[in-house]
């Protein structure tokens, strides 16, 4: 019998809807039980502080300080291996060079590289920036997907078959696999986008540019993505900064915790990476910047003068669930850890302003700033907070990607292209220190029941 999914959907939709309704009712747990058994939902306490479940030396996210015995909010700090990311970005700009490769080295090896080490490492990444023979034809071109994150996961799992030693989880072998994936993910993401666009749009050409050996990761992304291979130095530097800021964010974020969890089982690098990609894809994690861009598109459709008064009126509608997706959320505002500010957002705001001047989009940049100011104040008032809510990293990143003419489908994959550096570092840290499978407890609140024979059930 031939497989016909459409016919099966029509045939079984009524049954599936009924079963889904029953399943939802069956699986609903009484909220009071979480307090009764002191369960930290989302592994967070009542104040939103994460439950401590591990130690790491890779990166640190700080938003509070103990001042005279009082837990006091401070401007957010993000450190990679003890180095403030603001300093990493600042010095790369001062020295007129790209910083993502240095960040990868720092996260993996725990130290800043010397000039010779940096050159050697960059050369190795450049040599690794190639896919197996016929991989594009046999894997990427055979079944293109509209979702590039699913394509990334599928391609990563396929790479297992091309690896001569895929299940070896020694540190040296995992390092080899990690460096290959760090170098290959940009190619997979951009090629997958190009193939899908060729088959599903009026674009009559399939463009598969090869990377340039002497280019950085950011330069190569723009080079292989654009038909004419052209980009400005500012465009490449801004994308490089985006990659640097997304490279890691502590061990507790969803996708990195997934890395620790999967690695603790002893699974292979490709399976671990695919699991983390699946976690990152979610709109509550890596997919949030798409929602910010969609929200601003909706704002532009409904506000013509972009004045502070009009923005205030519209943000009120957002919060009252009367506009956009009616969730009551202003996407890109607030963070689970940062309080006064998100350092990544501060840096991206600065470079969004610079790129807006180059692109002639200063008025749009001011609209973003106005929304951030108004939303921060209104959200704080509704929550009875003393300080405004600040924008997070997703607030300006989507605007930056849009100014770089990057397609929406690559927004979250760009996050993955950067974050795989952190995943790789955390995977090797787990291999070096874990030695035990991560297995948190779940308390079952379902009462015991007696079995009923099939012919006696009603």
C-alpha positions, 0 to 999 in steps of 0.5 A, spaced: 500 500 500 502 506 498 503 511 503 498 517 503 499 522 509 493 526 507 488 520 506 491 518 513 490 525 516 483 525 514 481 518 516 484 519 523 483 526 525 476 525 529 479 520 533 486 523 534 482 530 536 478 525 541 484 522 544 488 528 545 482 531 549 482 525 553 490 525 554 490 533 556 485 531 561 489 525 564 496 529 564 493 535 568 497 535 574 494 539 580 498 546 581 497 545 589 501 538 588 508 542 586 508 546 592 506 540 597 512 536 594 516 542 594 517 541 586 521 547 583 518 547 576 522 549 571 528 548 576 527 555 578 525 557 585 519 562 587 524 568 586 526 565 579 533 563 581 535 557 578 536 550 582 544 549 583 545 542 579 552 543 577 559 546 577 562 549 571 569 553 569 566 555 562 562 561 563 558 565 568 552 569 568 551 574 573 546 579 575 546 580 582 551 582 588 552 581 595 552 588 598 552 589 605 549 582 606 543 584 601 542 581 595 542 587 590 541 587 582 547 590 578 548 591 571 549 584 567 555 581 567 557 575 562 564 572 562 567 566 558 573 563 562 573 569 567 574 574 561 568 579 561 565 579 554 565 586 553 573 586 553 573 580 548 569 585 543 572 591 545 579 589 544 577 585 537 574 592 535 581 596 537 585 591 534 581 591 528 580 583 527 575 578 528 573 575 535 569 569 534 575 564 533 578 567 539 572 566 543 571 558 540 579 557 542 578 560 549 571 556 551 574 550 549 581 550 552 580 555 557 585 561 555 586 566 551 591 564 545 597 567 543 598 570 536 601 563 533 596 559 537 591 563 534 593 562 527 594 555 528 587 554 530 584 559 525 588 554 519 585 548 522 578 551 522 579 553 515 581 546 513 575 543 517 571 548 513 569 542 508 563 537 508 564 530 506 564 528 499 557 528 495 554 530 502 551 536 499 548 532 493 546 526 497 543 529 504 542 536 503 539 536 496 535 530 497 530 532 501 530 540 503 526 542 509 523 549 510 525 549 517 533 550 517 534 547 524 531 541 523 535 540 517 541 542 521 539 536 526 538 531 520 545 533 517 549 532 524 546 526 525 548 524 518 555 526 519 555 520 524 555 515 518 561 519 515 565 519 521 571 513 521 570 513 529 563 516 531 562 512 538 569 514 541 568 519 546 575 520 548 576 527 549 581 527 543 576 524 539 570 528 541 575 535 540 576 532 533 568 531 532 567 538 535 572 542 531 569 539 525 562 541 527 564 548 529 567 549 522 561 545 518 555 548 521 555 554 517 556 551 510 550 546 512 545 552 514 547 556 508 547 550 503 540 548 506 537 555 505 539 555 498 537 548 496 530 550 499 529 556 496 531 553 489 526 548 490 520 552 493 521 559 490 522 563 483 529 563 484 532 560 478 539 558 480 542 554 486 548 557 489 553 553 492 559 557 494 565 554 497 568 558 503 574 562 502 580 559 506 583 566 509 576 568 511 573 568 518 567 564 520 563 571 519 566 573 513 565 566 510 557 566 512 556 572 508 560 570 502 557 563 501 550 566 502 550 572 498 550 571 490 555 576 489 559 574 495 560 582 497 559 585 504 562 590 507 567 590 513 562 593 518 557 587 516 562 582 517 564 585 524 557 586 526 556 578 525 562 576 528 560 580 534 553 577 534 557 570 534 561 572 539 555 574 544 551 567 542 557 562 543 555 560 550 551 563 556 552 558 562 551 551 563 543 552 565 540 554 559 536 549 556 540 547 550 547 547 554 543 543 559 541 538 554 548 537 552 550 536 559 544 531 560 545 527 553 553 527 554 552 524 561 549 518 558 555 516 554 552 518 547 556 520 541 557 527 539 552 527 533 546 525 537 548 530 543 549 535 538 542 534 535 539 533 541 541 540 543 539 543 536 532 540 538 532 544 544 535 551 541 529 551 536 524 552 541 521 559 541 522 560 548 530 559 547 533 560 540 527 562 536 525 568 540 529 573 535 524 571 530 518 573 534 521 580 536 522 581 528 515 579 527 512 583 533 516 589 530 513 588 523 506 588 526 508 594 530 509 598 523 503 595 520 499 599 526 503 605 527 504 610 522 508 616 526 512 612 531 511 617 536 512 615 543 505 616 544 503 611 539 508 606 541 505 607 548 498 606 546 500 600 542 505 596 547 499 597 552 495 593 547 500 588 547 500 587 554 493 587 554 493 581 549 489 586 544 495 586 539 500 581 535 499 574 537 495 576 543 499 573 548 500 579 553 508 579 551 513 584 549 518 579 545 525 581 547 524 584 554 526 581 560 531 575 562 530 569 567 537 572 570 539 579 568 535 584 572 538 591 570 541 590 563 543 584 559 550 585 557 549 582 550 543 587 548 547 593 550 553 591 545 548 589 540 544 596 541 551 599 540 552 596 533 545 596 531 546 604 531 552 603 527 549 599 522 543 603 521 547 609 519 550 605 514 544 602 511 540 608 512 535 605 517 536 610 523 529 612 524 527 604 525 533 604 530 529 609 534 523 605 534 526 599 537 529 604 542 522 607 544 519 600 544 524 598 549 524 604 553 516 604 553 515 597 554 520 596 560 517 602 564 510 599 563 512 592 564 515 594 571 509 598 573 504 592 572 509 588 576 510 593 581 518 593 580 522 599 582 527 598 576 524 598 568 525 591 565 531 591 560 531 588 553 535 581 552 539 579 547 533 577 542 531 584 542 536 587 537 539 581 534 533 580 529 534 587 527 541 586 526 540 580 522 535 584 518 540 589 516 545 584 514 539 581 509 539 575 512 533 570 511 529 569 517 530 562 516 537 562 518 536 567 525 536 561 529 541 557 525 546 563 526 544 562 534 546 554 533 552 556 529 555 560 535 552 556 541 556 549 538 562 552 541 559 552 548 556 546 547 562 543 545 566 546 551 561 543 556 560 536 553 568 535 554 567 538 561 562 533 562 566 528 560 572 530 564 568 531 570 561 527 570 562 520 570 555 519 572 548 519 568 544 526 570 538 523 573 533 528 577 527 525 581 520 526 579 515 524 584 509 520 581 502 523 584 498 518 580 494 513 585 495 506 584 490 502 581 487 495 580 488 492 573 481 490 569 481 485 564 479 487 557 472 484 557 470 488 563 472 495 562 467 500 560 
